[in-house]
Amino acid sequence: MSTSPDTYKAAWNARSSSLAAAMLAVDGSASEEVLALTGAYTARQVHAALDLLPADRVFEIGCGVGRIGAQLAGHVAEWHGLDIAENMAALAHARVAAHPGARASALAGPRLSPLADASMDKGYCVAVFIHMDKEDMNLYLREVARVLRPGGLFYFDHWNLAHPVGWQRFTYEVDEIGRSDPAQRKDVARNQFCTPEEVRLYVRAAGLELVFEHTDSPWIQAVARKPEHPLPCAAPSPAPIEPAALSAGAAAEAARLAAARAEIGFTPAWTRCFAQSCEVLIGGRHPALLLDEWRREAEPAPEIPLFIAWLEAVWRHNPHLWPPAAA
């Protein structure tokens, strides 16, 4: 494992010293076309999860280069991207500058300082909490509860340690650390993992109501809601959502989200494609073999073109890892 900066800010500024480097850090492709494809895919999930409306004030934690924000900023009244890295925030701000209500700001730490109390309608955080220590994730969730208006929604995801493919991905991190110098600090931006039970605890401990969870993929996808009145002071529970225990507003959101699950949750086809991609990126399979397999599918899933474009871009950018054609 290579030596890396020992703070989030230093680590992500180092990864975003140029637009190309930042794009690589965001989705691994270094391709504007692929960035737009993956951004549009995720934006549809976020839009469905939050039921975004034209009058909404929306924030994103870990906005990166504006991959998702560029897709959403023109559909809401206000979009505020937040990132720990000044480099990332500047790139995101440039990407959304054409939208009058859009901007991006850098953070000093796990505090959403640019946002006032109860000032935002909705927010989201995609593939960002996975790079944080659990203490920092919890601090951000407390801040989410502070900046959301009562009834406001927050969508986020995390690696799912309890899913077989999520566990496989975790074992790669374990093996990588096992091969590293034990005297060297672990990469501060490394992938970290949660179980659904942990996510439930963290949401409830932050004073939020969990109104949706999708755990049938390598990702935990969750929607939390800020209640109109503070929740009773009680030990948070890792138990699944119980509709009868939700407030009326939360129950209505839970019902809406249950109906929208197919638009929000990662599908079995997505999980299969992701697992197959890991065979290339981690397991040593040649990308040409997998690309050919995907192209030959008689009835390809909607996710196939996205994964083909992404894997082609990754291969193009890393010719040193694979020869031009399969052996």
C-alpha positions as CSV (number, residue, x, y, z in Angstrom):
1,M,0.0,0.0,0.0
2,S,1.5,3.3,-1.0
3,T,2.0,6.1,1.5
4,S,-0.9,8.5,1.5
5,P,-1.8,11.8,3.2
6,D,-3.1,11.3,6.7
7,T,-6.1,13.6,6.6
8,Y,-9.2,13.5,4.4
9,K,-8.6,16.9,3.1
10,A,-5.0,16.2,2.1
11,A,-5.9,12.8,0.7
12,W,-8.7,14.1,-1.6
13,N,-6.9,17.3,-2.6
14,A,-4.0,15.1,-3.7
15,R,-6.4,12.9,-5.7
16,S,-7.9,16.0,-7.4
17,S,-4.8,18.0,-8.4
18,S,-6.2,18.1,-12.0
19,L,-9.6,17.4,-13.6
20,A,-8.4,14.1,-15.0
21,A,-7.1,13.0,-11.7
22,A,-10.3,14.0,-10.0
23,M,-12.4,12.1,-12.5
24,L,-10.3,9.0,-11.9
25,A,-10.9,9.3,-8.2
26,V,-14.7,9.7,-8.7
27,D,-15.5,6.8,-11.0
28,G,-12.2,5.4,-12.3
29,S,-12.9,6.2,-16.0
30,A,-11.3,9.6,-16.6
31,S,-13.9,10.0,-19.3
32,E,-16.5,12.8,-19.5
33,E,-18.8,10.5,-21.4
34,V,-18.7,7.8,-18.8
35,L,-18.9,10.4,-16.0
36,A,-22.2,11.7,-17.5
37,L,-23.5,8.2,-17.9
38,T,-22.8,7.1,-14.3
39,G,-23.9,10.5,-13.0
40,A,-27.2,10.2,-14.8
41,Y,-27.8,6.7,-13.5
42,T,-27.1,7.8,-9.9
43,A,-29.1,11.0,-10.3
44,R,-32.2,9.0,-11.2
45,Q,-31.8,7.0,-8.0
46,V,-31.4,10.2,-6.0
47,H,-34.3,11.9,-7.7
48,A,-36.6,8.9,-6.9
49,A,-35.4,8.5,-3.4
50,L,-35.9,12.2,-2.5
51,D,-38.9,12.9,-4.7
52,L,-37.1,16.1,-5.9
53,L,-39.3,19.1,-6.6
54,P,-38.5,22.3,-8.5
55,A,-38.7,24.4,-5.3
56,D,-36.4,22.2,-3.3
57,R,-33.2,23.3,-1.6
58,V,-30.8,20.4,-1.9
59,F,-27.3,19.7,-0.7
60,E,-24.7,17.0,-1.5
61,I,-22.0,15.8,0.9
62,G,-18.9,14.8,-1.0
63,C,-19.9,16.4,-4.3
64,G,-16.6,15.5,-6.0
65,V,-16.4,17.0,-9.5
66,G,-20.2,17.5,-9.7
67,R,-20.8,14.1,-11.3
68,I,-24.3,13.9,-9.8
69,G,-24.8,17.6,-9.2
70,A,-24.5,18.5,-12.8
71,Q,-27.5,16.2,-13.5
72,L,-29.7,17.6,-10.7
73,A,-28.8,21.3,-10.3
74,G,-31.1,22.4,-13.1
75,H,-34.1,20.6,-11.6
76,V,-34.2,22.2,-8.2
77,A,-34.3,25.8,-6.8
78,E,-30.9,25.4,-5.0
79,W,-28.1,22.9,-5.1
80,H,-25.2,23.2,-2.8
81,G,-22.3,20.8,-3.2
82,L,-20.0,20.3,-0.2
83,D,-16.6,18.6,-0.3
84,I,-13.7,18.2,2.1
85,A,-11.3,19.0,-0.8
86,E,-11.0,22.5,-2.1
87,N,-9.9,21.1,-5.5
88,M,-13.0,19.0,-5.8
89,A,-15.3,21.8,-4.7
90,A,-13.8,24.2,-7.3
91,L,-14.2,21.6,-10.1
92,A,-17.8,21.0,-9.0
93,H,-18.6,24.7,-8.9
94,A,-17.3,25.1,-12.4
95,R,-19.4,22.2,-13.6
96,V,-22.7,23.6,-12.2
97,A,-21.9,27.3,-12.8
98,A,-24.5,27.7,-15.5
99,H,-27.3,27.1,-13.0
100,P,-28.1,30.3,-11.0
101,G,-29.1,28.4,-7.8
102,A,-26.0,26.1,-7.8
103,R,-22.7,26.4,-6.0
104,A,-20.1,24.3,-4.2
105,S,-18.1,24.9,-1.1
106,A,-15.2,23.3,0.7
107,L,-15.6,22.0,4.3
108,A,-13.0,22.3,7.1
109,G,-14.1,19.0,8.7
110,P,-17.2,16.9,9.5
111,R,-19.4,20.0,9.9
112,L,-21.7,21.4,7.3
113,S,-20.7,25.0,8.3
114,P,-21.9,26.6,5.0
115,L,-25.5,25.5,5.8
116,A,-27.7,27.1,8.4
117,D,-30.0,25.3,10.8
118,A,-33.2,23.9,9.2
119,S,-32.2,25.6,5.9
120,M,-32.4,22.6,3.5
121,D,-35.3,20.5,2.2
122,K,-33.3,17.5,1.0
123,G,-29.8,16.1,0.8
124,Y,-27.8,13.1,-0.3
125,C,-24.4,11.5,0.0
126,V,-23.3,8.8,-2.6
127,A,-20.2,6.7,-2.3
128,V,-18.6,9.0,0.3
129,F,-19.4,7.6,3.7
130,I,-17.6,4.5,2.5
131,H,-14.3,6.4,2.7
132,M,-14.8,7.6,6.3
133,D,-14.1,6.4,9.8
134,K,-17.4,5.6,11.5
135,E,-17.0,8.5,14.0
136,D,-16.9,11.0,11.1
137,M,-19.9,9.4,9.4
138,N,-21.8,9.8,12.6
139,L,-20.8,13.5,13.0
140,Y,-22.0,14.2,9.4
141,L,-25.3,12.5,10.2
142,R,-25.8,14.7,13.2
143,E,-25.1,17.7,10.9
144,V,-27.7,16.4,8.4
145,A,-30.2,16.4,11.2
146,R,-29.2,20.0,12.0
147,V,-29.5,21.5,8.5
148,L,-32.6,19.7,7.3
149,R,-36.0,21.3,7.9
150,P,-38.5,19.2,9.8
151,G,-39.9,16.6,7.3
152,G,-36.7,16.9,5.2
153,L,-35.1,13.8,3.6
154,F,-31.6,12.5,3.2
155,Y,-30.5,9.7,0.9
156,F,-27.1,7.9,1.4
157,D,-25.4,4.6,0.7
158,H,-22.6,2.5,2.2
159,W,-20.8,-0.7,1.4
160,N,-22.9,-3.7,2.6
161,L,-20.8,-6.0,4.6
162,A,-23.7,-8.4,5.0
163,H,-24.1,-9.1,1.3
164,P,-22.0,-11.8,-0.3
165,V,-20.5,-9.5,-2.9
166,G,-20.0,-6.8,-0.3
167,W,-18.1,-9.3,1.8
168,Q,-16.0,-10.3,-1.2
169,R,-15.1,-6.7,-1.7
170,F,-14.2,-6.3,2.0
171,T,-11.9,-9.3,1.9
172,Y,-9.9,-7.6,-0.9
173,E,-9.3,-4.6,1.5
174,V,-8.3,-7.0,4.3
175,D,-5.9,-8.8,2.0
176,E,-4.4,-5.5,0.7
177,I,-3.8,-4.3,4.3
178,G,-2.3,-7.7,5.2
179,R,0.3,-7.3,2.4
180,S,1.2,-3.8,3.5
181,D,3.9,-2.6,5.9
182,P,2.3,-2.9,9.4
183,A,4.3,0.2,10.5
184,Q,2.7,2.3,7.8
185,R,-0.6,4.2,8.5
186,K,-3.6,2.8,6.7
187,D,-4.9,4.9,3.8
188,V,-7.2,7.5,5.3
189,A,-9.5,7.3,2.2
190,R,-9.6,3.5,2.1
191,N,-12.9,1.7,1.6
192,Q,-14.8,0.9,4.8
193,F,-17.9,-1.2,5.4
194,C,-21.1,-1.3,7.4
195,T,-23.9,-3.8,8.1
196,P,-27.6,-2.7,7.8
197,E,-27.8,-2.9,11.6
198,E,-25.1,-0.4,12.0
199,V,-26.7,2.0,9.5
200,R,-30.0,1.8,11.5
201,L,-28.2,2.6,14.7
202,Y,-26.4,5.6,13.2
203,V,-29.5,7.1,11.7
204,R,-31.5,6.8,14.8
205,A,-28.7,8.0,17.1
206,A,-28.5,11.2,14.9
207,G,-32.2,11.9,15.7
208,L,-33.4,10.9,12.3
209,E,-36.1,8.4,11.3
210,L,-35.2,5.7,8.9
211,V,-37.9,5.5,6.3
212,F,-36.3,3.3,3.6
213,E,-33.5,0.8,3.2
214,H,-32.5,-1.5,0.4
215,T,-29.9,-4.1,1.3
216,D,-30.2,-6.7,-1.5
217,S,-27.0,-5.6,-3.2
218,P,-23.3,-4.8,-2.2
219,W,-24.6,-1.4,-1.2
220,I,-26.9,-0.4,1.6
221,Q,-29.2,2.4,0.3
222,A,-31.1,4.4,2.9
223,V,-33.4,7.3,3.2
224,A,-33.6,9.1,6.6
225,R,-36.2,11.8,7.5
226,K,-36.0,14.6,10.0
227,P,-39.0,14.3,12.3
228,E,-41.2,17.3,13.1
229,H,-40.5,16.8,16.8
230,P,-37.4,15.4,18.5
231,L,-37.5,11.6,18.9
232,P,-37.8,10.2,22.4
233,C,-34.5,9.8,24.2
234,A,-34.0,6.1,24.1
235,A,-31.2,3.8,23.0
236,P,-31.2,3.4,19.3
237,S,-32.2,0.0,17.9
238,P,-30.6,-2.0,15.1
239,A,-34.0,-3.6,14.3
240,P,-35.6,-3.2,10.8
241,I,-38.1,-0.5,10.1
242,E,-41.4,-1.0,11.9
243,P,-44.1,1.0,10.1
244,A,-46.3,1.1,13.2
245,A,-43.5,2.9,15.1
246,L,-43.1,5.7,12.5
247,S,-44.8,9.1,12.8
248,A,-47.5,9.9,10.3
249,G,-45.2,11.9,8.0
250,A,-42.6,9.2,8.1
251,A,-45.1,6.5,7.4
252,A,-46.3,8.4,4.3
253,E,-42.7,8.7,3.1
254,A,-42.0,5.0,3.8
255,A,-45.1,4.1,1.7
256,R,-44.0,6.3,-1.2
257,L,-40.4,4.9,-1.1
258,A,-41.7,1.3,-0.9
259,A,-43.6,2.0,-4.2
260,A,-40.4,3.5,-5.7
261,R,-38.0,0.7,-4.7
262,A,-37.5,-0.5,-8.2
263,E,-36.3,3.1,-9.2
264,I,-34.0,3.4,-6.3
265,G,-32.5,0.1,-5.4
266,F,-29.6,-1.6,-7.3
267,T,-31.0,-4.5,-9.3
268,P,-29.8,-8.1,-9.4
269,A,-28.5,-7.4,-12.8
270,W,-26.4,-4.5,-11.5
271,T,-25.1,-6.6,-8.7
272,R,-24.1,-9.4,-11.2
273,C,-22.3,-6.9,-13.4
274,F,-20.5,-5.3,-10.4
275,A,-19.4,-8.8,-9.2
276,Q,-18.1,-9.6,-12.7
277,S,-16.3,-6.3,-12.8
278,C,-14.5,-7.2,-9.6
279,E,-13.3,-10.4,-11.3
280,V,-11.4,-8.1,-13.7
281,L,-10.3,-5.3,-11.3
282,I,-9.4,-7.6,-8.4
283,G,-9.4,-11.2,-9.7
284,G,-7.2,-10.8,-12.7
285,R,-9.7,-11.6,-15.4
286,H,-9.0,-9.9,-18.7
287,P,-11.5,-7.1,-19.5
288,A,-11.9,-8.3,-23.1
289,L,-13.4,-11.5,-22.0
290,L,-16.0,-9.9,-19.8
291,L,-16.8,-7.2,-22.4
292,D,-17.3,-9.9,-25.0
293,E,-19.6,-11.8,-22.6
294,W,-21.7,-8.8,-22.0
295,R,-22.0,-7.9,-25.7
296,R,-23.1,-11.5,-26.5
297,E,-26.1,-11.5,-24.1
298,A,-29.3,-12.2,-26.0
299,E,-31.4,-10.0,-23.8
300,P,-29.0,-7.6,-22.1
301,A,-30.2,-5.8,-18.9
302,P,-30.5,-2.0,-19.0
303,E,-27.3,-1.8,-16.9
304,I,-25.1,-3.6,-19.5
305,P,-24.4,-0.6,-21.7
306,L,-23.4,1.5,-18.7
307,F,-21.0,-1.2,-17.5
308,I,-19.6,-1.7,-21.0
309,A,-18.8,2.0,-21.4
310,W,-17.3,2.2,-17.9
311,L,-15.1,-0.9,-18.3
312,E,-13.9,0.1,-21.7
313,A,-12.8,3.5,-20.3
314,V,-11.0,1.8,-17.3
315,W,-9.2,-0.5,-19.7
316,R,-8.2,2.4,-22.0
317,H,-6.8,4.4,-19.1
318,N,-4.9,1.4,-17.7
319,P,-3.3,-0.4,-20.7
320,H,-0.3,-1.4,-18.6
321,L,-2.6,-3.7,-16.5
322,W,-3.9,-5.7,-19.4
323,P,-2.5,-6.5,-22.9
324,P,-4.4,-5.2,-25.9
325,A,-6.2,-8.5,-26.3
326,A,-7.0,-11.5,-24.1
327,A,-4.3,-14.1,-23.8
